């Protein structure tokens, strides 16, 4: 499992909260740091891919286990 | 010595060369300008019920989170969404055949039933709308969907421009004191339309 600098638990939250919380968390981080995000929102997979594409943050990985999604995002 | 024929020849060569190079250069320049432009969205919000409050705020907060410039023009019943206290937004199933009527509590098989109560019955029962609103709020809460007042704060935090329609403020006898102080400006259609014209996405909600 890759290292990450900050953890965001967005489980139980639905669109658009995971994105909004992620944006807030990223704004408090330095460039190059990695944010780990946990969600249960099924739409969040596509949402985060689009978010990264639009904002230039890099989605390092995303995985699913037990209906929970884990994302690792590098702040640009 | 340059004579008239040479000049004409040079002009012709230049013209031909320009015809070859320019289209591509222009295309590259336009693509570059397009890539550098910050995407923008303008929304006209005309409804003031709980269900219609979500689309403008969700779209705006998400766009703002992606770095877009967003403006929302609130007019007619959309002004309800600018009121200081929006914890009391209501919803009405009356004449709203698209609204699923499901109970937010109980076992799964129970929650899946769409009660579909006919309009005539709805209109006859006093307090039906309040009941429906309460159930909708409960459904929203249970599903982890953000509450409207919080969503609006998130929009403002993300820099969404909220604009009030001066005409309908006057029409309904409202004053600026009724609305949140963060409203960027109050204006009319003639001021708003040029803003909408520049936007990449314009929505009427």
Interface residues (C-beta under 8 A of the other chain):
Chain A: X12 X13 X14 X15 X16 X17 X19 X20 X22 X23 X41 X50 X51 X54 X55
Chain B: X39 X58 X61 X62 X65 X66 X67 X143 X144 X145 X146 X154 X158
